[in-house]
């Protein structure tokens, strides 16, 4: 009995060690200054308008950083780049079973598009919480509105999906979603395949709105990175509206993600 118990304990230690061996150290992903801010505040943000270099200043140095940094393929630079970086303990995501907070679980969550329907965001202009996506579901193609089920089985690596998001203020937009996944990291990029409109105004032409979401396994914590890049006409009204709208949506997507655990 004693030998059996020793073997079980040894196996558990081995599995735990193997899991953490595959995890990142936060310090190897980001600079020390950013890390100190994250430890203190839990999040840090950066945004640039009319950025000439299109540099992503907060992007962690992970396996898929080159994929995220090369999302923008248009010859014209975006007029808005907004980045958020979060550090959250797995025990905060699941107090009773933090060991269930894995990259595999995160991968399924970010492919569960239908669960984004009804998610809330804080509207700063209206000073209240509102429904962000009235409808959210996967569709069969880049211009299609034919609804299909979420594809959450297996690894997300290399998958290309499409979804329709009926946004509270930006209307119905179809996005192409590209995924990559490894043992310690999972990411998705969104690119609009249809125009984004504000009322009768075409705010963003197809291909000119990109959203990136990356989750890094850092042992006891998850490091979560979000970025939005957008190109739209240089009009003060539109810039203010899009900055407010897209910033609020990035925060809402993060809040939605962590609540799924």
ZILIN-V785068 format. One record per helix or strand of 2 or more residues. SS is the DSSP state (helix for helix, strand for strand). FROM is the first residue (numbers start at 0). TO is the last residue. If there is no record, write none. Layout:
ss | from | to
SS | FROM | TO
SS | FROM | TO
This chain:
ss | from | to
helix | 1 | 20
helix | 25 | 28
helix | 31 | 40
strand | 42 | 48
helix | 64 | 68
strand | 79 | 88
helix | 89 | 92
helix | 97 | 99
helix | 102 | 108
helix | 112 | 115
strand | 119 | 122
strand | 127 | 130
strand | 132 | 138
strand | 146 | 147
strand | 159 | 166
strand | 170 | 180
strand | 184 | 191
strand | 195 | 197
strand | 200 | 203
strand | 208 | 217
strand | 220 | 229
helix | 235 | 258
